[in-house]
């Protein structure tokens, strides 16, 4: 089974933090070519907020809104 390292889902407090989680994983595990480790985009798909700007709420067990 092939893994699509170019599309990942991350739970993070900011887009910078999300980027760093993915980038550090790829670097640490020497995955993809160096020039392929740069992310093309980050899309917010859900937020832990009563009124999320993206329109989708996220719930994480044990974490209050």
C-alpha positions in Angstrom: 0.0 0.0 0.0 1.4 3.4 -1.0 1.2 6.3 1.4 0.3 9.8 0.1 2.7 11.9 2.1 1.5 15.0 0.1 -1.9 15.1 1.8 -1.9 14.9 5.6 -4.4 15.7 8.4 -3.0 17.5 11.5 -4.6 18.6 14.7 -2.7 21.8 15.6 -3.3 25.2 17.2 -2.0 27.1 14.1 -1.1 26.6 10.5 2.6 27.1 11.4 2.4 24.3 14.0 0.6 22.0 11.5 3.3 22.6 8.9 6.1 21.9 11.3 4.5 18.6 12.5 4.4 17.3 8.9 7.7 18.7 7.9 9.6 17.3 10.9 8.0 13.9 10.3 9.1 13.9 6.7 12.6 15.1 7.6 13.1 12.7 10.5 12.0 9.7 8.4 13.8 10.9 5.2 10.6 10.6 3.2 10.2 12.2 -0.2 12.9 14.2 -2.0 13.9 17.4 -0.2 12.2 19.6 -2.7 8.9 17.6 -2.2 8.8 18.3 1.5 7.5 21.8 1.1 3.8 22.0 1.5 1.8 23.6 -1.3 -1.2 24.5 0.9 -2.8 24.1 4.3 -6.6 23.9 4.5 -8.5 24.5 7.7 -11.3 21.8 7.8 -12.6 22.2 11.4 -12.1 24.3 14.5 -12.7 23.8 18.2 -14.9 26.9 18.4 -18.6 27.6 19.0 -18.7 29.7 15.8 -15.9 28.3 13.6 -14.9 30.5 10.7 -14.5 27.5 8.4 -18.1 26.4 9.2 -17.2 23.0 10.7 -16.8 22.2 14.4 -14.3 19.8 15.7 -14.6 17.9 19.0 -11.7 16.2 20.8 -12.7 14.0 23.7 -11.7 15.5 27.0 -11.2 19.0 25.6 -13.8 21.7 26.4 -15.0 24.1 23.7 
